[in-house]
Amino acid sequence: MASLNVYSALVVLFFTRAAAMATKENDQIIKDNNCENKMGLPCVLEAFTSIFKTGTISSKCCGELVGFGKVCHTTLVKRTLENPLFKDLSPARIIVKSIQTWNICLALIDSPSPSA
């Protein structure tokens, strides 16, 4: 029984360390890419609502999101999921919504605008 407790403690330690390493890695990516300063607050809130709640994202904010870059977008979504405030959310569902939002915005930005 004691070996089971030691094993359990080691498993918890491994996952805690892995989570801490992932957080540090994501923080470094955010810092290296200057991710925190690439989008205006209104569009950050709109993108957040589109991904983490229920809502849509405007074409203006899609432009900012695509300009933000895929690396920053993906990393900040992952970093948000690491926050204990969002522990009850389904990471798989959030990742799917994140990819959908990115693809919608990319298609919107890449599509030619109608002639005036």
N, CA, C and O atoms as CSV, one atom per row, in Angstrom:
chain,resi,resn,atom,element,x,y,z
A,1,MET,N,N,0.819,-1.190,0.000
A,1,MET,CA,C,0.000,0.000,0.000
A,1,MET,C,C,0.866,1.259,0.000
A,1,MET,O,O,0.520,2.254,-0.636
A,2,ALA,N,N,1.988,1.212,0.712
A,2,ALA,CA,C,2.877,2.368,0.758
A,2,ALA,C,C,3.437,2.662,-0.625
A,2,ALA,O,O,3.603,3.827,-0.987
A,3,SER,N,N,3.732,1.622,-1.408
A,3,SER,CA,C,4.263,1.849,-2.752
A,3,SER,C,C,3.221,2.514,-3.648
A,3,SER,O,O,3.569,3.292,-4.535
A,4,LEU,N,N,1.945,2.208,-3.417
A,4,LEU,CA,C,0.876,2.850,-4.176
A,4,LEU,C,C,0.825,4.342,-3.870
A,4,LEU,O,O,0.643,5.153,-4.778
A,5,ASN,N,N,0.982,4.708,-2.613
A,5,ASN,CA,C,0.991,6.119,-2.220
A,5,ASN,C,C,2.183,6.857,-2.810
A,5,ASN,O,O,2.053,7.997,-3.255
A,6,VAL,N,N,3.337,6.216,-2.816
A,6,VAL,CA,C,4.534,6.818,-3.401
A,6,VAL,C,C,4.325,7.002,-4.901
A,6,VAL,O,O,4.660,8.046,-5.461
A,7,TYR,N,N,3.766,5.976,-5.544
A,7,TYR,CA,C,3.488,6.054,-6.974
A,7,TYR,C,C,2.513,7.191,-7.268
A,7,TYR,O,O,2.724,7.971,-8.197
A,8,SER,N,N,1.447,7.282,-6.477
A,8,SER,CA,C,0.453,8.350,-6.658
A,8,SER,C,C,1.099,9.717,-6.499
A,8,SER,O,O,0.820,10.631,-7.276
A,9,ALA,N,N,1.955,9.861,-5.503
A,9,ALA,CA,C,2.641,11.131,-5.278
A,9,ALA,C,C,3.542,11.483,-6.457
A,9,ALA,O,O,3.616,12.645,-6.856
A,10,LEU,N,N,4.222,10.493,-7.013
A,10,LEU,CA,C,5.090,10.732,-8.158
A,10,LEU,C,C,4.279,11.144,-9.394
A,10,LEU,O,O,4.692,12.023,-10.151
A,11,VAL,N,N,3.130,10.503,-9.587
A,11,VAL,CA,C,2.273,10.855,-10.722
A,11,VAL,C,C,1.792,12.296,-10.579
A,11,VAL,O,O,1.841,13.056,-11.546
A,12,VAL,N,N,1.333,12.680,-9.403
A,12,VAL,CA,C,0.882,14.057,-9.159
A,12,VAL,C,C,2.030,15.031,-9.384
A,12,VAL,O,O,1.843,16.071,-10.015
A,13,LEU,N,N,3.216,14.707,-8.875
A,13,LEU,CA,C,4.384,15.566,-9.047
A,13,LEU,C,C,4.719,15.725,-10.529
A,13,LEU,O,O,5.013,16.832,-10.980
A,14,PHE,N,N,4.676,14.630,-11.288
A,14,PHE,CA,C,4.973,14.680,-12.720
A,14,PHE,C,C,4.005,15.613,-13.444
A,14,PHE,O,O,4.429,16.472,-14.217
A,15,PHE,N,N,2.694,15.444,-13.193
A,15,PHE,CA,C,1.713,16.267,-13.881
A,15,PHE,C,C,1.774,17.720,-13.437
A,15,PHE,O,O,1.561,18.617,-14.253
A,16,THR,N,N,2.058,17.972,-12.176
A,16,THR,CA,C,2.199,19.344,-11.688
A,16,THR,C,C,3.391,20.011,-12.361
A,16,THR,O,O,3.308,21.160,-12.795
A,17,ARG,N,N,4.494,19.287,-12.444
A,17,ARG,CA,C,5.699,19.830,-13.092
A,17,ARG,C,C,5.449,20.050,-14.581
A,17,ARG,O,O,5.872,21.067,-15.130
A,18,ALA,N,N,4.774,19.123,-15.238
A,18,ALA,CA,C,4.471,19.266,-16.667
A,18,ALA,C,C,3.589,20.483,-16.905
A,18,ALA,O,O,3.803,21.223,-17.865
A,19,ALA,N,N,2.606,20.698,-16.046
A,19,ALA,CA,C,1.728,21.863,-16.191
A,19,ALA,C,C,2.504,23.147,-15.983
A,19,ALA,O,O,2.301,24.119,-16.711
A,20,ALA,N,N,3.392,23.163,-14.999
A,20,ALA,CA,C,4.209,24.353,-14.749
A,20,ALA,C,C,5.133,24.631,-15.927
A,20,ALA,O,O,5.335,25.786,-16.304
A,21,MET,N,N,5.695,23.570,-16.512
A,21,MET,CA,C,6.571,23.747,-17.673
A,21,MET,C,C,5.775,24.275,-18.862
A,21,MET,O,O,6.259,25.138,-19.595
A,22,ALA,N,N,4.553,23.765,-19.062
A,22,ALA,CA,C,3.719,24.240,-20.172
A,22,ALA,C,C,3.388,25.713,-19.982
A,22,ALA,O,O,3.409,26.484,-20.941
A,23,THR,N,N,3.085,26.107,-18.752
A,23,THR,CA,C,2.775,27.506,-18.464
A,23,THR,C,C,3.983,28.387,-18.775
A,23,THR,O,O,3.843,29.431,-19.413
A,24,LYS,N,N,5.160,27.974,-18.330
A,24,LYS,CA,C,6.378,28.746,-18.592
A,24,LYS,C,C,6.658,28.829,-20.092
A,24,LYS,O,O,7.047,29.879,-20.604
A,25,GLU,N,N,6.455,27.706,-20.789
A,25,GLU,CA,C,6.681,27.691,-22.237
A,25,GLU,C,C,5.716,28.642,-22.943
A,25,GLU,O,O,6.126,29.411,-23.813
A,26,ASN,N,N,4.433,28.591,-22.570
A,26,ASN,CA,C,3.453,29.489,-23.173
A,26,ASN,C,C,3.757,30.947,-22.846
A,26,ASN,O,O,3.639,31.815,-23.711
A,27,ASP,N,N,4.146,31.219,-21.608
A,27,ASP,CA,C,4.505,32.585,-21.222
A,27,ASP,C,C,5.670,33.103,-22.067
A,27,ASP,O,O,5.681,34.263,-22.479
A,28,GLN,N,N,6.646,32.232,-22.320
A,28,GLN,CA,C,7.803,32.640,-23.122
A,28,GLN,C,C,7.403,32.920,-24.568
A,28,GLN,O,O,7.886,33.879,-25.169
A,29,ILE,N,N,6.526,32.093,-25.129
A,29,ILE,CA,C,6.046,32.317,-26.501
A,29,ILE,C,C,5.309,33.648,-26.578
A,29,ILE,O,O,5.503,34.417,-27.520
A,30,ILE,N,N,4.459,33.921,-25.581
A,30,ILE,CA,C,3.710,35.180,-25.536
A,30,ILE,C,C,4.667,36.360,-25.479
A,30,ILE,O,O,4.478,37.354,-26.180
A,31,LYS,N,N,5.698,36.248,-24.640
A,31,LYS,CA,C,6.678,37.330,-24.502
A,31,LYS,C,C,7.490,37.506,-25.791
A,31,LYS,O,O,7.655,38.626,-26.275
A,32,ASP,N,N,7.992,36.401,-26.340
A,32,ASP,CA,C,8.833,36.462,-27.541
A,32,ASP,C,C,8.097,37.048,-28.743
A,32,ASP,O,O,8.709,37.700,-29.590
A,33,ASN,N,N,6.790,36.819,-28.821
A,33,ASN,CA,C,6.006,37.287,-29.966
A,33,ASN,C,C,5.226,38.571,-29.688
A,33,ASN,O,O,4.437,39.022,-30.518
A,34,ASN,N,N,5.457,39.154,-28.508
A,34,ASN,CA,C,4.778,40.395,-28.119
A,34,ASN,C,C,3.260,40.270,-28.273
A,34,ASN,O,O,2.592,41.197,-28.733
A,35,CYS,N,N,2.733,39.121,-27.885
A,35,CYS,CA,C,1.320,38.810,-28.106
A,35,CYS,C,C,0.361,39.709,-27.331
A,35,CYS,O,O,-0.756,39.958,-27.784
A,36,GLU,N,N,0.780,40.190,-26.187
A,36,GLU,CA,C,-0.143,40.936,-25.338
A,36,GLU,C,C,-0.464,42.326,-25.873
A,36,GLU,O,O,-1.379,42.980,-25.372
A,37,ASN,N,N,0.264,42.781,-26.869
A,37,ASN,CA,C,0.074,44.144,-27.357
A,37,ASN,C,C,-0.382,44.226,-28.811
A,37,ASN,O,O,-0.289,45.288,-29.425
A,38,LYS,N,N,-0.865,43.134,-29.363
A,38,LYS,CA,C,-1.186,43.107,-30.784
A,38,LYS,C,C,-2.649,43.332,-31.128
A,38,LYS,O,O,-2.973,43.584,-32.288
A,39,MET,N,N,-3.546,43.248,-30.142
A,39,MET,CA,C,-4.983,43.428,-30.400
A,39,MET,C,C,-5.547,44.443,-29.426
A,39,MET,O,O,-5.112,44.533,-28.277
A,40,GLY,N,N,-6.524,45.208,-29.901
A,40,GLY,CA,C,-7.219,46.138,-29.027
A,40,GLY,C,C,-8.166,45.389,-28.097
A,40,GLY,O,O,-8.651,44.307,-28.432
A,41,LEU,N,N,-8.425,45.964,-26.939
A,41,LEU,CA,C,-9.269,45.319,-25.942
A,41,LEU,C,C,-10.662,44.950,-26.458
A,41,LEU,O,O,-11.133,43.853,-26.160
A,42,PRO,N,N,-11.347,45.822,-27.223
A,42,PRO,CA,C,-12.679,45.421,-27.711
A,42,PRO,C,C,-12.633,44.148,-28.555
A,42,PRO,O,O,-13.518,43.300,-28.443
A,43,CYS,N,N,-11.615,44.010,-29.390
A,43,CYS,CA,C,-11.515,42.806,-30.231
A,43,CYS,C,C,-11.053,41.595,-29.428
A,43,CYS,O,O,-11.436,40.466,-29.734
A,44,VAL,N,N,-10.237,41.820,-28.411
A,44,VAL,CA,C,-9.849,40.717,-27.528
A,44,VAL,C,C,-11.105,40.145,-26.865
A,44,VAL,O,O,-11.290,38.929,-26.811
A,45,LEU,N,N,-11.958,41.034,-26.366
A,45,LEU,CA,C,-13.193,40.597,-25.705
A,45,LEU,C,C,-14.131,39.890,-26.684
A,45,LEU,O,O,-14.774,38.901,-26.332
A,46,GLU,N,N,-14.203,40.399,-27.901
A,46,GLU,CA,C,-15.066,39.784,-28.917
A,46,GLU,C,C,-14.564,38.388,-29.292
A,46,GLU,O,O,-15.351,37.448,-29.406
A,47,ALA,N,N,-13.251,38.263,-29.482
A,47,ALA,CA,C,-12.669,36.958,-29.808
A,47,ALA,C,C,-12.848,35.990,-28.642
A,47,ALA,O,O,-13.182,34.822,-28.843
A,48,PHE,N,N,-12.626,36.481,-27.424
A,48,PHE,CA,C,-12.796,35.646,-26.233
A,48,PHE,C,C,-14.229,35.117,-26.156
A,48,PHE,O,O,-14.446,33.929,-25.918
A,49,THR,N,N,-15.193,35.998,-26.358
A,49,THR,CA,C,-16.603,35.598,-26.299
A,49,THR,C,C,-16.915,34.565,-27.377
A,49,THR,O,O,-17.657,33.613,-27.135
A,50,SER,N,N,-16.353,34.754,-28.556
A,50,SER,CA,C,-16.574,33.824,-29.657
A,50,SER,C,C,-16.032,32.433,-29.348
A,50,SER,O,O,-16.611,31.428,-29.760
A,51,ILE,N,N,-14.919,32.379,-28.621
A,51,ILE,CA,C,-14.258,31.105,-28.353
A,51,ILE,C,C,-14.719,30.469,-27.039
A,51,ILE,O,O,-15.024,29.277,-26.999
A,52,PHE,N,N,-14.768,31.250,-25.982
A,52,PHE,CA,C,-15.028,30.701,-24.651
A,52,PHE,C,C,-16.495,30.776,-24.221
A,52,PHE,O,O,-16.882,30.138,-23.242
A,53,LYS,N,N,-17.296,31.532,-24.927
A,53,LYS,CA,C,-18.711,31.635,-24.608
A,53,LYS,C,C,-19.484,31.414,-25.895
A,53,LYS,O,O,-19.103,30.565,-26.700
A,54,THR,N,N,-20.553,32.153,-26.104
A,54,THR,CA,C,-21.317,32.059,-27.341
A,54,THR,C,C,-21.404,33.447,-27.937
A,54,THR,O,O,-21.919,34.373,-27.310
A,55,GLY,N,N,-20.909,33.585,-29.125
A,55,GLY,CA,C,-20.953,34.876,-29.793
A,55,GLY,C,C,-20.273,34.792,-31.141
A,55,GLY,O,O,-19.734,33.755,-31.530
A,56,THR,N,N,-20.312,35.899,-31.836
A,56,THR,CA,C,-19.661,35.969,-33.140
A,56,THR,C,C,-18.563,37.016,-33.074
A,56,THR,O,O,-18.479,37.800,-32.129
A,57,ILE,N,N,-17.742,37.008,-34.080
A,57,ILE,CA,C,-16.652,37.965,-34.163
A,57,ILE,C,C,-16.837,38.783,-35.438
A,57,ILE,O,O,-17.103,38.231,-36.506
A,58,SER,N,N,-16.695,40.084,-35.320
A,58,SER,CA,C,-16.903,40.989,-36.453
A,58,SER,C,C,-15.748,40.896,-37.442
A,58,SER,O,O,-14.675,40.384,-37.123
A,59,SER,N,N,-15.989,41.401,-38.646
A,59,SER,CA,C,-14.916,41.380,-39.656
A,59,SER,C,C,-13.752,42.266,-39.208
A,59,SER,O,O,-12.593,41.946,-39.474
A,60,LYS,N,N,-14.051,43.371,-38.534
A,60,LYS,CA,C,-12.981,44.244,-38.023
A,60,LYS,C,C,-12.081,43.464,-37.060
A,60,LYS,O,O,-10.855,43.504,-37.158
A,61,CYS,N,N,-12.726,42.755,-36.129
A,61,CYS,CA,C,-11.948,42.001,-35.148
A,61,CYS,C,C,-11.288,40.772,-35.769
A,61,CYS,O,O,-10.239,40.328,-35.303
A,62,CYS,N,N,-11.900,40.221,-36.821
A,62,CYS,CA,C,-11.239,39.134,-37.551
A,62,CYS,C,C,-9.924,39.639,-38.146
A,62,CYS,O,O,-8.909,38.943,-38.119
A,63,GLY,N,N,-9.958,40.852,-38.680
A,63,GLY,CA,C,-8.729,41.437,-39.222
A,63,GLY,C,C,-7.655,41.560,-38.156
A,63,GLY,O,O,-6.486,41.264,-38.404
A,64,GLU,N,N,-8.056,42.000,-36.966
A,64,GLU,CA,C,-7.091,42.110,-35.865
A,64,GLU,C,C,-6.606,40.733,-35.428
A,64,GLU,O,O,-5.426,40.552,-35.129
A,65,LEU,N,N,-7.527,39.753,-35.390
A,65,LEU,CA,C,-7.148,38.398,-34.962
A,65,LEU,C,C,-6.145,37.781,-35.927
A,65,LEU,O,O,-5.151,37.193,-35.501
A,66,VAL,N,N,-6.400,37.912,-37.219
A,66,VAL,CA,C,-5.466,37.364,-38.211
A,66,VAL,C,C,-4.133,38.111,-38.147
A,66,VAL,O,O,-3.070,37.504,-38.278
A,67,GLY,N,N,-4.193,39.425,-37.947
A,67,GLY,CA,C,-2.962,40.202,-37.775
A,67,GLY,C,C,-2.209,39.806,-36.511
A,67,GLY,O,O,-0.983,39.898,-36.449
A,68,PHE,N,N,-2.943,39.375,-35.529
A,68,PHE,CA,C,-2.411,38.900,-34.252
A,68,PHE,C,C,-1.492,37.703,-34.480
A,68,PHE,O,O,-0.454,37.560,-33.834
A,69,GLY,N,N,-1.901,36.849,-35.418
A,69,GLY,CA,C,-1.078,35.697,-35.788
A,69,GLY,C,C,-1.540,34.410,-35.127
A,69,GLY,O,O,-2.052,34.405,-34.008
A,70,LYS,N,N,-1.345,33.333,-35.846
A,70,LYS,CA,C,-1.771,32.001,-35.388
A,70,LYS,C,C,-1.037,31.584,-34.112
A,70,LYS,O,O,-1.644,30.999,-33.215
A,71,VAL,N,N,0.256,31.879,-34.025
A,71,VAL,CA,C,1.040,31.486,-32.850
A,71,VAL,C,C,0.492,32.161,-31.598
A,71,VAL,O,O,0.269,31.503,-30.581
A,72,CYS,N,N,0.275,33.476,-31.672
A,72,CYS,CA,C,-0.257,34.198,-30.514
A,72,CYS,C,C,-1.663,33.713,-30.175
A,72,CYS,O,O,-1.988,33.505,-29.007
A,73,HIS,N,N,-2.485,33.536,-31.190
A,73,HIS,CA,C,-3.865,33.087,-30.981
A,73,HIS,C,C,-3.888,31.744,-30.251
A,73,HIS,O,O,-4.545,31.605,-29.219
A,74,THR,N,N,-3.185,30.779,-30.779
A,74,THR,CA,C,-3.174,29.429,-30.203
A,74,THR,C,C,-2.576,29.428,-28.805
A,74,THR,O,O,-3.106,28.781,-27.902
A,75,THR,N,N,-1.484,30.141,-28.623
A,75,THR,CA,C,-0.808,30.157,-27.328
A,75,THR,C,C,-1.672,30.813,-26.255
A,75,THR,O,O,-1.734,30.321,-25.128
A,76,LEU,N,N,-2.334,31.910,-26.587
A,76,LEU,CA,C,-3.172,32.564,-25.590
A,76,LEU,C,C,-4.413,31.739,-25.248
A,76,LEU,O,O,-4.884,31.777,-24.112
A,77,VAL,N,N,-4.939,31.002,-26.208
A,77,VAL,CA,C,-6.057,30.106,-25.903
A,77,VAL,C,C,-5.572,29.020,-24.933
A,77,VAL,O,O,-6.238,28.730,-23.939
A,78,LYS,N,N,-4.421,28.430,-25.224
A,78,LYS,CA,C,-3.871,27.402,-24.332
A,78,LYS,C,C,-3.595,27.977,-22.950
A,78,LYS,O,O,-3.895,27.348,-21.935
A,79,ARG,N,N,-3.024,29.174,-22.917
A,79,ARG,CA,C,-2.697,29.820,-21.636
A,79,ARG,C,C,-3.970,30.099,-20.838
A,79,ARG,O,O,-3.981,29.932,-19.619
A,80,THR,N,N,-5.022,30.516,-21.500
A,80,THR,CA,C,-6.290,30.768,-20.822
A,80,THR,C,C,-6.841,29.481,-20.231
A,80,THR,O,O,-7.363,29.482,-19.116
A,81,LEU,N,N,-6.729,28.387,-20.968
A,81,LEU,CA,C,-7.215,27.098,-20.470
A,81,LEU,C,C,-6.441,26.622,-19.244
A,81,LEU,O,O,-6.952,25.815,-18.468
A,82,GLU,N,N,-5.212,27.114,-19.061
A,82,GLU,CA,C,-4.414,26.755,-17.881
A,82,GLU,C,C,-4.895,27.489,-16.631
A,82,GLU,O,O,-4.574,27.081,-15.515
A,83,ASN,N,N,-5.656,28.559,-16.804
A,83,ASN,CA,C,-6.134,29.359,-15.697
A,83,ASN,C,C,-7.197,28.580,-14.922
A,83,ASN,O,O,-8.141,28.065,-15.522
A,84,PRO,N,N,-7.057,28.486,-13.595
A,84,PRO,CA,C,-8.043,27.753,-12.791
A,84,PRO,C,C,-9.480,28.266,-12.935
A,84,PRO,O,O,-10.426,27.518,-12.690
A,85,LEU,N,N,-9.652,29.509,-13.323
A,85,LEU,CA,C,-10.999,30.050,-13.511
A,85,LEU,C,C,-11.759,29.318,-14.620
A,85,LEU,O,O,-12.989,29.327,-14.641
A,86,PHE,N,N,-11.032,28.689,-15.535
A,86,PHE,CA,C,-11.648,28.027,-16.676
A,86,PHE,C,C,-11.543,26.505,-16.589
A,86,PHE,O,O,-11.674,25.815,-17.600
A,87,LYS,N,N,-11.309,25.983,-15.391
A,87,LYS,CA,C,-11.103,24.541,-15.213
A,87,LYS,C,C,-12.336,23.705,-15.563
A,87,LYS,O,O,-12.211,22.523,-15.884
A,88,ASP,N,N,-13.516,24.308,-15.504
A,88,ASP,CA,C,-14.734,23.556,-15.793
A,88,ASP,C,C,-15.063,23.478,-17.284
A,88,ASP,O,O,-15.986,22.766,-17.680
A,89,LEU,N,N,-14.322,24.198,-18.097
A,89,LEU,CA,C,-14.564,24.166,-19.539
A,89,LEU,C,C,-13.922,22.923,-20.154
A,89,LEU,O,O,-12.936,22.397,-19.638
A,90,SER,N,N,-14.487,22.476,-21.246
A,90,SER,CA,C,-13.924,21.342,-21.969
A,90,SER,C,C,-12.812,21.845,-22.891
A,90,SER,O,O,-13.092,22.550,-23.860
A,91,PRO,N,N,-11.557,21.493,-22.603
A,91,PRO,CA,C,-10.458,21.940,-23.462
A,91,PRO,C,C,-10.655,21.546,-24.925
A,91,PRO,O,O,-10.357,22.333,-25.823
A,92,ALA,N,N,-11.154,20.335,-25.171
A,92,ALA,CA,C,-11.360,19.879,-26.553
A,92,ALA,C,C,-12.370,20.783,-27.260
A,92,ALA,O,O,-12.169,21.155,-28.416
A,93,ARG,N,N,-13.447,21.133,-26.573
A,93,ARG,CA,C,-14.480,21.993,-27.160
A,93,ARG,C,C,-13.919,23.392,-27.434
A,93,ARG,O,O,-14.209,23.988,-28.472
A,94,ILE,N,N,-13.125,23.904,-26.510
A,94,ILE,CA,C,-12.533,25.245,-26.679
A,94,ILE,C,C,-11.550,25.247,-27.845
A,94,ILE,O,O,-11.529,26.189,-28.637
A,95,ILE,N,N,-10.746,24.211,-27.954
A,95,ILE,CA,C,-9.784,24.129,-29.066
A,95,ILE,C,C,-10.532,24.096,-30.399
A,95,ILE,O,O,-10.126,24.764,-31.350
A,96,VAL,N,N,-11.618,23.329,-30.477
A,96,VAL,CA,C,-12.423,23.273,-31.701
A,96,VAL,C,C,-12.981,24.661,-32.025
A,96,VAL,O,O,-12.905,25.105,-33.171
A,97,LYS,N,N,-13.539,25.345,-31.029
A,97,LYS,CA,C,-14.093,26.680,-31.258
A,97,LYS,C,C,-12.992,27.675,-31.642
A,97,LYS,O,O,-13.215,28.575,-32.451
A,98,SER,N,N,-11.824,27.506,-31.066
A,98,SER,CA,C,-10.692,28.368,-31.395
A,98,SER,C,C,-10.289,28.197,-32.863
A,98,SER,O,O,-10.064,29.177,-33.573
A,99,ILE,N,N,-10.204,26.953,-33.299
A,99,ILE,CA,C,-9.849,26.662,-34.697
A,99,ILE,C,C,-10.943,27.173,-35.636
A,99,ILE,O,O,-10.645,27.747,-36.684
A,100,GLN,N,N,-12.202,26.968,-35.265
A,100,GLN,CA,C,-13.314,27.459,-36.089
A,100,GLN,C,C,-13.261,28.984,-36.221
A,100,GLN,O,O,-13.409,29.524,-37.317
A,101,THR,N,N,-13.051,29.662,-35.112
A,101,THR,CA,C,-12.981,31.132,-35.145
A,101,THR,C,C,-11.831,31.576,-36.026
A,101,THR,O,O,-11.988,32.485,-36.841
A,102,TRP,N,N,-10.680,30.946,-35.874
A,102,TRP,CA,C,-9.511,31.297,-36.688
A,102,TRP,C,C,-9.815,31.085,-38.175
A,102,TRP,O,O,-9.534,31.957,-38.998
A,103,ASN,N,N,-10.388,29.932,-38.515
A,103,ASN,CA,C,-10.677,29.621,-39.919
A,103,ASN,C,C,-11.723,30.555,-40.518
A,103,ASN,O,O,-11.600,30.971,-41.670
A,104,ILE,N,N,-12.748,30.883,-39.742
A,104,ILE,CA,C,-13.761,31.840,-40.201
A,104,ILE,C,C,-13.117,33.191,-40.495
A,104,ILE,O,O,-13.374,33.804,-41.531
A,105,CYS,N,N,-12.282,33.640,-39.574
A,105,CYS,CA,C,-11.623,34.940,-39.765
A,105,CYS,C,C,-10.652,34.906,-40.943
A,105,CYS,O,O,-10.592,35.853,-41.727
A,106,LEU,N,N,-9.911,33.843,-41.065
A,106,LEU,CA,C,-8.968,33.721,-42.178
A,106,LEU,C,C,-9.697,33.753,-43.504
A,106,LEU,O,O,-9.258,34.431,-44.433
A,107,ALA,N,N,-10.811,33.028,-43.610
A,107,ALA,CA,C,-11.607,33.008,-44.850
A,107,ALA,C,C,-12.192,34.392,-45.129
A,107,ALA,O,O,-12.229,34.837,-46.277
A,108,LEU,N,N,-12.643,35.061,-44.086
A,108,LEU,CA,C,-13.230,36.390,-44.239
A,108,LEU,C,C,-12.189,37.394,-44.723
A,108,LEU,O,O,-12.470,38.224,-45.588
A,109,ILE,N,N,-11.006,37.313,-44.167
A,109,ILE,CA,C,-9.941,38.249,-44.522
A,109,ILE,C,C,-9.369,37.937,-45.913
A,109,ILE,O,O,-9.016,38.850,-46.659
A,110,ASP,N,N,-9.280,36.658,-46.254
A,110,ASP,CA,C,-8.739,36.249,-47.543
A,110,ASP,C,C,-9.706,36.418,-48.704
A,110,ASP,O,O,-9.288,36.471,-49.861
A,111,SER,N,N,-11.007,36.503,-48.398
A,111,SER,CA,C,-11.990,36.622,-49.488
A,111,SER,C,C,-12.000,38.051,-50.014
A,111,SER,O,O,-11.928,39.009,-49.245
A,112,PRO,N,N,-12.089,38.181,-51.335
A,112,PRO,CA,C,-12.121,39.536,-51.895
A,112,PRO,C,C,-13.422,40.253,-51.508
A,112,PRO,O,O,-14.494,39.650,-51.462
A,113,SER,N,N,-13.297,41.528,-51.238
A,113,SER,CA,C,-14.502,42.285,-50.882
A,113,SER,C,C,-15.295,42.600,-52.157
A,113,SER,O,O,-14.714,42.767,-53.229
A,114,PRO,N,N,-16.616,42.679,-52.031
A,114,PRO,CA,C,-17.443,42.964,-53.227
A,114,PRO,C,C,-17.139,44.353,-53.789
A,114,PRO,O,O,-16.785,45.273,-53.051
A,115,SER,N,N,-17.280,44.482,-55.069
A,115,SER,CA,C,-17.029,45.776,-55.713
A,115,SER,C,C,-18.112,46.771,-55.320
A,115,SER,O,O,-19.274,46.411,-55.132
A,116,ALA,N,N,-17.706,48.023,-55.200
A,116,ALA,CA,C,-18.671,49.066,-54.802
A,116,ALA,C,C,-19.435,49.572,-55.990
A,116,ALA,O,O,-20.288,50.448,-55.848
